[in-house]
Amino acid sequence: MDEVIGPAAGSLQRSKLSPPQASTEYLLRPQVEAALSVHPHARLVLFSAPAGFGKTTALMVLAERHREAGGAVAWVSLSADDDDPVRFFQQLIDALGRALPGLGEDALGYLRNTMRVPVEAVMESLLAEMAQRSEPLLLVLDDLHLLQDPELLAALNRLAKLAPASFTLAIGSRSQPALSLATLRAKGMLLEFGADELRLNPEEVRSYLERSGLQLEPDALKALYSHTEGWMVGVHLASLWLRHHPQPAQRMAELGADQTAVGDYLLRSVFEQLPQARQEQLLALGIAQQLSGDLANALCGRQDGQQLLEELEAMQLFLLPLDRERQWYRFHNLFAEFLRARLKERDPERFKQLHFNASLWFTNHHMQNLAIEHACLAEDAEMLAALLDGCGLELINRGQLNLIYKWRQHVPDDIALRFPVLVLADVWVRAAELGLNEANRMLDELLERWGESRSSGPLSDKLLATLAIKAVIALQKDDLDTCVSLARRIEAQLGQHTAFLEVAILTVGALANVMLGQAEQARKLLALAQQRNHFLEGRYLDMQLANVEILLCLEQGRVKQAQLLFDQLRARMMPWFGERSRALVLPTISECLIAYQQGRLDGLQDRLRWALATVDVINPIDLYAQAMLCLARVQRLQDAPKEASATLVLMQNLAARNNSWRFYVQAVADEIALTLQEPTADRSKRAEQRLKSVDWNKLAAHYTQRSFNPVLWALGLSRIRLQQARGHFSEALHEITQLRSQLQNGWHGLHRLRLDLLAALSYQRLGYQERAQSLLVQCLIGAEREEARSLFIEEGEAIRQLLQQLEAAERQPALQAFIRSLLSAWPGQASRQALDTLEEGLTEREREVVCLAAKGMSNEEIGQQLSLALGTVKWHLHNIYEKLKVRNRTQAIRRARELSLLES
């Protein structure tokens, strides 16, 4: 929000990206400077110590040394507000660009027009740009302890490890940062300075006091050092305190031994010995994180604020200039915390009033983030709500609704209801728990308040933002018709609104059309969205548009084309996003759907579980339901029926909560198929009971307006499988004919292949071998063209036997190779082949040897038991390892047990 450029805002931003100005009283630190000289090529320089140990000053010296050596320096002074990816990276890229013009321009594109900042992608882009620069660069991040965002810390960790050799990262922090310090330390890439290294030694304390005009006797100096333990701020406070006392040695007894207590005592003593008017000035100024002369006027009710700040700096009262022009200052953190705590404790009403005044000042100078933070601290809910309502649309346009909601929590509900943007944030954040009707009611009320029914030309930003959120929530709740309707509305006024929100709504509409089977309309909306997306710099929406095109191919049954498009997406955009970036959730689901159809099951469960546990902003229920169904099918094919059944129950619960009955019946159909493949005598009876437990007609009524009714498809497929399980193959063929009539031309390619496969099975069992073989070959040719394998395996053992018969008779090499690849991928096929081979391959003596080994006998004991020489036993074990394809005794015993070779 502080991007709105005003003179004050611009100078404040520059001050955060410049090192504070070193005091003329700066004390040279030989120990620190010597360590820096010895390790000039450290990748990470870390100053980690509590407040008051001179970390910022040491960083300033490091930056100056680097600049004198001809290197570039980028500096960022962090604040609590920077614990947000957008704000952090905007400042980081700005600082890098100031140091090396042009650096970070590509990474900046990731911060624009995205619903969620892809942290990994931004950092990868910065690393790629740094690799192309040869200039030495020092990046300083001061007060890193204020960053807690795990993604940001992970990105900085990657920067420290992978940046080019010419790069150095210097950090100041009150605590050890969550970086891979042990790894960097082991590689000699880390230079650390802790409290012990930053403490002043007795000679440095004496020198500092002398420069302040204090000459202490040895005993007094020793006592002072004992109390402060070389703590730099403590020494400085003591110097201020002792200037007003002629007998320093006597005053030393007042100090305790605890460093924190010493600091509190000295702060209080130094503060209380100031004139009352000066104390009041400091208390008023202390509430602001940054100070300018004009802001000082507003807080203190004066006209000479700049002069006041310069006086406080000259008095060495912990006021640090943030720029060379001395337009901005800040108090040392320790002193600022003391001032705020004292004011809040002694005059809480004045504390709130000063924050209110600061909020007004920052509002008038176009620094909305700081204005909002001060309104929070002023506990003025009305002002906070008004500020959020005023700047909320800009945050929505930048995909930062989460920031609105963070501040929204400080506003009581009765006040928030009067401010539409806050209601909009509520609906968005509560979307998961709200029902579709309730969410739509709240959004429609907002549209009415903003004059939506009276709107006749281009939509206002407020209306468009509300419609964008309505479209995304509709997609999450499976209200596809609303998604399509909103996209058509934007289509009619394309180019008259904010491009980011237009593209978002068109993308949602295109995905909804894909799920509805409206291919041409989906392609049209995709083309329009891509056309408008050219005006945007971000990659998030670009990637989602490419993913919708992939899903379109999958729904049509063009698996190979979907794989080709995904490969292009992976090469073009996905490398810029981290492997576990939320932005990759939907493309990951698409990748898993493709891999499953092609029979590539390795690692699919892990990827699907991650995607299902990670919520992206768009979060369409359709893709999550498809992912759950895919997970259940993978579990089923990998011989985990209990896990598959549990996943299907979860899917049914998800669908029922959202009244998404098409997903519910898909899960029921898979549950019936799973039951029919169980090795139990009553499987058909239980499958029929499950079939009859669903009111299919009632659920099908929800989809009567669609050209393809997913409920009737799931019902028909379940009936076919049940009839075949009972040997009613003629009835199954009749059902197949009826079901085939529901499929759309140019759509449902995999559905057609499945019906051909089931028909081939029915014909074969009825004795129509030629017809069965013709249909099976036709099905195999279509599947081989798309590399589709899983649909064969899903239909179970009967299809495997059918394929085995065809393999023996088939004379086309390409088709025969495809059949063999199918059979080799069949669950349990490798074990069946291994069992046949091994039982013939292991001799009786070898079986005796492996059985005795399984009982825990050593080679010597086996030899004694079987009257064999030790060398002969080893020879038999060698042969056993070869035949079982294992490397050692433990693996051989495990493999023999799996193959039932240990049974007598």
C-alpha positions, 0 to 999 in steps of 0.5 A: 500500500505504501507504493502510493508515492508522496514526498514523505512516503518516498523519503521514508522508503529510501531511508529503509533502504539506506544504512543508518548514519554512523555517529561521529562517536563510533568506537572502532572494534578491532576484534570485529574488524580483524575477523572481517578481514580474515574472512573476506569471502564469507557467504553469510555474515551473522551478527546475532545478539540481544538489543544494544550490542551494536549489531547495526553499527557493525553492519554499517562498518561492514557495508562501508568497507565493502563499498570502499573495496568497490563493491555494491551494497543493498541495505534493508532495515526490516520492521514487523510489517515486512513479515509479508512476502509482497512487502518484503520482496518489493523492498528487497528488489528495490534495494537490489536495483538501487545497488545494481540497476536492473537487478530484480526486474524479472523477479518483480513480475511475480509480485504483480497480478497474483492471488498468492505470491510464489515465494520460491519463484521470486527467489529462483528468479533473483538467483538466476539474475544474480548468476549473470552479474559479476559485480561483488554485492553485499546484501544487508538485512537488519533486524531479521528476527522480525521475520517469522514467515516460514516461506520467506525464511526458506527462501533466504536460506536458499539465497545464502546457499545458492547465490554466486560467489560474488554475493555476501549476505549480512544479517543482524538479528536478536536471535539465531535465524531459522537458516541452515547455519550448521551446513554453512558453518561446516562448509566454511561459508559462515562468519558469526558474531554473537554477544561475546564477540560484540562485547566491549572489553575493559580497555574499549569501555575506558576509551569510550568513557574518555571520549564522552568526557568521563575519567573513572578510577580503576576500581570504578571502571572495574565495577562498571564493567562488572555490571555492564559486562561490556554491553554497549548500550549499557555502557552508553547509558552509564556514561549519560547517567554518570555525567550528572554524578560527581562520585561515580564509584559510590553510584556503582553500588546501586547497580545490580548484577543482572544485565537486564535489570541493569539496563532497565535501571539505567534507562529509567535513571537516564530518562528521569534525570531529564527535564520534565518537558524533554521526557514528555517529548520523548514519550510522544515521539517514542510511539512511532517506528520512524520519525520525520520533522513534520511527524514530530510536529504532529505528535508534539504539537510543535512547529520546530520538529526537525530542530527537536530531532536534531537536538535529541540526536546531539544529546545522544539519546538513542535517536539514529538518523536513517538517511544522509539528509536526516529527513527520517530518524528512529529510536534505538529499539531498546529505548523505543520499547522502554518509552512505549511501555512507560507511556502505555503503563502511566497514561494509556489514553494518551498512548492511544491518542498519540497513535491516533494522531500518527495514523492521521498523519500517515493517512494524509501522507499516503502511507496506508500500511503505517496508518493502519498499524497505528489505528490498530494500536490506537484501538480506534475500530471506526478509523481502522475500518474506514482505512481498510475500506478505503485501501481494500480494493487495491489490496484485492487487485494485488491478490492480498485479501489475506492482509485485509483479514489480518487487520479485520480481526481488530474490528468488531463485527457490528462495525465491520458490517457497515464497511463493504470491503470488510464484509467481502474479506469475511466472505472470502476467508469464511468461504470454506465453512459457509454454504453456497447460499449463505455466501451468495446472499452476503455477496448479493447484499454487497452488490446491492449496496454498491448499486449493482442492479443500477449499473449500466456501463462498465462495472466499478472496481468494487463490483468487479472485485465482488464478482471475482470473489463470487466466481471463485467461491462458486467454483469452490462450491461446484456452482458451475452455472454461476461461474459461466454466467459471470464470465459471460458478463465480463466477456460482454464488457472486456477491456473496460476493467482491471485486467487482473480481475477480468482474467481471473473471472474468465479463467474460472469461467473457462474451467467451469465450461470444461467441467460442463463439457462445453469445449468451444465455449471453454476455448473461447474464454481461454483465448480471451483470458490469454489476450487480456493476460498479455497486459499483466506481468505475473505468471500465476494466472498464466500458469492457471490458464495453461492448466485449464487447457490441459484439463480440457484435453483430459476431459476429452480423453486426449491424454497424450496431448494433455501430457505434451501441454503439461511438459510445455508448462513444466518447462516454461513456468514451473521451474520458477516455482518451488517444488512445494509452492501452493501455486503448483497445487492445481498443476500437480493434480493435473500431472497426477491425473495424466500419470495415473491414466498412463499407468505411471503410479510411482510416487503418485500417492505422495504427490496427491496427498500433498496436493490435497493437504495444500489449499490454493487460492482458487481451490476448485472442488472439481479438481480436489474431488478428482484428486481424491478419486485418483488417490483411491484408485491408486491405492486400489491398484497398489493393493491397499483396499482399506485405504482406498475405501477410506479415501472414497468415504472422505470423498463422499463426505466432501461431496455431500457437504457441498451438495456436489452429487456428481462427485458423490456418485463417482465415489459410490461407483468406485466403492461398488467396483472395489467391492466386486473385486474382493475375494469373498463369496457375498461380494455381489450381494453387498455391491447390490445393497450399496447400489440400492442404498442411493436414491439415484433418480433424486440425485440425477434430477440435479443435472437434467439440464446438462447434455451429459448426466454424471449421475446416470453415467455412474449408475449405468457403469455400476449396473454393468459391472454388477451384471457381469459379476453375476454372469448376466452378460446379455443384460450388461450389453443392453446397459452398455448400449444405453449408456453409450448414447449419453456420451457427447461427440468429441468428448468422453474419449476414455468413457468410450474406451471403457464401454468398448472394453466391457462390451468385449468382455461380455461378448467373449463370455457369451461365446462371440469370440470374433466380435470380442476380439475385434472390439478389444483390438479397437479399444487397444488401438485407441488406448495405445494412441493415448498411452492410456493403461489404467482403465484396463487394470481398473476392470480387474482379473477378467480383463487380464485374462482377456488380454493374455488370450489376445497376446498369444494370438496377436500378430501386430508387433506394436499392439503386442508390445502395448499388451505386454506393457499392460500385463507387466504393469498389472498389480501382482504380475511381477510376483506371479512371474517370480513365483513360477520361475523361482519355484522351478529355479531353487533346488531342494538343497537350496530351499533347505539352506534358505529355510535354515537361514530363516531360523537364524542359523549361521553358515557353520550351523547350516553346514553341520545340520546338512553335513555340508562343508562351509564353502558349499553352504556359501556357494548355495547362498550365492546361488540363492541370492542370484535367483532371488535377485537380492544382495544379502541374507536378510533380503533373501529370507524376506523375499523367500517368505514373500514367495512362500518358499519357507513353507514345508 
